[in-house]
Amino acid sequence: MPPTPSPRPVTPAVELSAAAANERLRAYVRAHGDRTWTRTDLGELARLRGAWLAARAGLAEAA
């Protein structure tokens, strides 16, 4: 089983647009394919989802 590619790290100091965060999340899921999700994979998925939600919340605050 090939390793799951890891997207560029997202740190609190680096803010993403909602569109960029969404694309990173989608790319991670596409790259994962139909393999079984490990705890590590799910942790990365949760981190990417958190970055996307934070970016969306930032958009809501700006509106």
N, C-alpha and C positions, 0 to 999 in steps of 0.2 A: 504494500500500500504506500503510495507516494505521500510525502508529508504535505500538510495543508499549507499553502503559501500564506505568508503573513504580510498583511498590508503595512504601509508605513505607520509607525507608531503615532498615536495621538496623545498628546500630553495636555494638561490643563492650560499650559501657557500658549498652546497652539489652538486657536479657534478656527473651526471649519464652518463653511456655509452649510446650510441644511442640505443643499443639493450635493455638495462634495461628500458630506458625511453619509448621505444616502447611497451614493455611488460606491463608496468604500464598503459599506455593508452589503450591498448587492453583489459586488465583485467577490467578496469573501464567500458568500453563499454559493455563487456560481462555481468558483474554483474548488469548493469542497466536493461538489458532485454528489454522488449517491452513497458515499461511504458513511459508515456509522459515526455519529458525533461523539468524540471523546470529551472528558471533562475539560481538558485544555481547549479544545475547539469551542465548546459551549461558553467557556470563560471569555475567549476572544470575541465570540459572537455577542455576548452580553456587553463587553466593553465598547464594541463598535455601535451597538444599539444605544448605549448610554450617550456616546458622542453625538449620535444623530438626534436623540431626544433633547440634549442640551442645546444643539444648534437650532432646533425647532423652537424651543422655549425662548431663545434669544430673539428669534424673528417675531414671536408673539409679543415680547416686551417692547420691541422697537416699533410695533404698529400702533 
